[in-house]
Amino acid sequence: MDNSTIILIVFLVLTFFYTKKQNQLRQKEQTTVLKGVAKYHEETEITTIDMEEEEKKDEELAKKEEEEEDRKEADLQERLHKPVVEVKRKVTVDMIEIVQTLAPNLDVKQIEYSLSQTGSIEQTVNDFLSGKMDSFPSSESESVKDESVKQESEQETDNSNSEDE
């Protein structure tokens, strides 16, 4: 036997083993695919059963939510029919100073009047910022101006007396 015959035989043997190995790998892949398909069918059956159970749970949950919403609406209706007690805070100097800091062009009496009406620093400032502070009564505004002039003159007198001492 010459070299070329030996090489041919070796080549054929190697090709045989390579082909056999490839066939085994294909069979494993086909088996894996078949197992996957079988598993998929089992899961879809389970999924179908699970979906039916989930739909039942969703329906029950929707009923509970609807009952809860009805109960909340009934509570709200009950609260709406109860009289609302509005609590206003007593106007303090601190409240006036806070508003005056935020709205320096407003008169003290004007701030005091608004605070007595709203009972809230926030509402008074919001009224000022939105231009609603013009609702200050005109008859009181004149007396307020007179009183503010008196207060300023008293403060000047007090300041001059303290300087003299």
ABEGO torsion letter per residue (X at the ends): XBAAAAAAAAAAAAAAAAAAAAAAAAAAAAAAAAAAAAAAAAAAAAAAAAAAAAAAAAAAAAAAAAAAAAAAAAAAAAAAABBBBBBBBBBBAAAAAAAAAABAABBAAAAAAAAAAAGBAAAAAAAAAAGAAAABBAAAAAAAAAAAAAAAAAAAAAAAAAAAX
